[in-house]
Amino acid sequence: MGGGSSSKYSCGSASETLEWIHAIHQFLTPYSFLINAHVVNFFNDRLWEAIDEDWIDCLKNEPVDHLLQIPSGIFQDHWPPSLQQFVIALSSLVLPRHQAGLESILPNMGMTSLDSVLTQGMNMKKKHEVEVLSAVVDSIANSVGADTIVDVGAGQGYLAQVLSFQYQLSVVAIDSCSHHGNVTNARAERIKKHYAAQMRKSGSGSRSLNVPKTVTCRVMSADMLKAVNDMLLSEDDVQCPQQIGQSISQPSHPGLDKRRLPSLCDVHNESSFVLAGLHACGDLSVTMLRTFLECKEVKAVVSIGCCYNLLSEEVCESSSSQCGFPMSNVIKSAGLSLGKSSRDLACQRDGESWERMLVFKILSCMLSGLPSRWFSIGIIQKF
């Protein structure tokens, strides 16, 4: 057995990053016919026949655990030299995946265990995610002096409510589903009543409790995201148009008239806020980043993106200039595209479960294709 993850590339400068991108593009191009093919076409068109016969003869007899080690740059000594070189080249192009310690990045972060009132309805995974992310958001908000946290894609409001009740932050919870907004409001009201009753019993006074403000809106652009935040700074609960590009004859909130949007990031606005997203799917993470770049009022972004297979691509899926991938003009000029099939393939999970699920996954994917999700955390702030 040989190999292991080692990269000869770096993101230390723009030119080094561009070199890395071009190397990835050059590596992928010869195999585009394979990674862009739907799994059904892989079988119907017998695409494996285009692969080196020595590779096929070798790999078809390998145990599954050896195949699962290939993305980590590990190969077997008896494999053909050309296949070994392929795995080494693949390993050298992998983006860094080491986990940085939050304590070293955010030395002032104080993470506390959440009580049963705030975690009601959460499974253990969700509880862990919300505990960590809420502490990160609180630390970032304090360091940049932000007035408001905007929870983008808030779902049922778990993160928003912890930020409000546990950390006493001003929070706006945005989600495209009106049912989620109703659940968030109802859940927040129950939590508020519980804590208010506790304070009365303990005689700790009538301290005001923060409750998340909610808005039902499909966030389609940075302008929409900024507009929603501006309108909610003094409102408790509003509904807004689902798509900012559509004709708005009777806006559900007068301040969300699309004619006002171009001026919403002007220099006279003194509000400041942090954008936060827990499982910000597809283009939602991209919209958050664009808002951060376009609006000086956005002081930081804390995002756990997911469902990268749902990113839109200008080349193949949309005529809009605001597609999810690529954001960079450099990558656009390089001609790098992914396509839905390759994005779905990249988001498939791996691990020991593949061995026992291999037949099931092949049959299921042949019928419908089953995307999975994978996520990482990103923190960006302005100094």
C-alpha positions, 0 to 999 in steps of 0.5 A: 500500500502506498500514497497518502494525501499531499498537495504541491499547490497552495492558496497563499496568493491569487496566482497560486490559487489560479494555478491550482484551479487550472491544474484541477481543470486540466486533470478533470477534462479528459474524464468529463464524459464520465463524471458528467454522465448520469449513472443510468447512462454509465450502464446503458452506454457501457462507459467503463469500456473507455477506461484503461483495461488494466485498471478495470481488470485490477479494480474489479477484483479489489475489496470495497475498502481499498476502493474507498481509500482512493480519494485519500490518495492511497493505492495498492502496490500491485496496481498498474503504475499508470493507476498509481500515478493517477491516484498520486495526481488526484491526491495532489489536487485535493483541497485542504480538509484539515480541521482548525481548532475553533479555540485558536481562531476564536479565543473569546468564544464561550460555548455553553450546553443548551437546556432541554427547553431550547433543545426540545425537538432537536436530535443529538446531531442538531443539538451539537450543531446549534450549540457550536454554531450559536457560540461561533456567531455570538463570538463573531458578532461581538468582535465586529460589533454587529447589531443584528444576526440574520439567520438565512434559511432558518428552518424551524428557528432552532439556531435563531431561538438559541441566539435570541434567548441564550445569547440575547442577540437581536435576530431575524429568521428568514425562511422560504416556507411559511409553515417554518415561520409559524413553527418558529413563532409558536416555539419561540412563544412557548420558550418565552413563557417558560423563561418568563415564568422562571424569572417570576418565580425566582424574583429576578425581575422582568428582564426583557426577553429577545424573540426572533423576528420572522419573515417568509421569503425566498431569498433570490438575490443580495438585494432582497436579503439586504432589503428584508433585513432593513425592513425587519429592523423595526417590524415584528413579523412580515411577509415579502414577495417570493421573488424579487424579479417578479412584478410587485403590484401589491407588495405585502410590505410597502418597504419591499418595493423593488424600485427601492432596492438599488439604494439599500446598500448606500453609505448612509445606512448605519445598521450592521449585521452578521449573516448566519446559515446552518445548512444553507443549501445550494445558492443560498450560501452564494447569495450570502457571500455576494451580500457580504461583498456588496454591502458594507453593513454586513460585517461577517458571514458564518455559513455551513453550506450544504447540498452543493449539488443544488448550485445553479450553473450559468452554462447549463441551467440558467440565463441569469448572471447571478448563478451559484457556480462559478462566482469567480470571473477567473473560473468563468474565463477558464471555462470550468463547469461542473454539470448536475450529474458531476455535482450529484456524484461529488455529493454522494457519501462514502464510508463503510456503509457503502459496502453493505449498501452497494447493490441497493445504491446501484439499483436506486441510482439507476431508477432515480439518482439519490443526491446526498449532502455534505457540509463544511463551516466557513467564517468570513468577516471584515476588518 
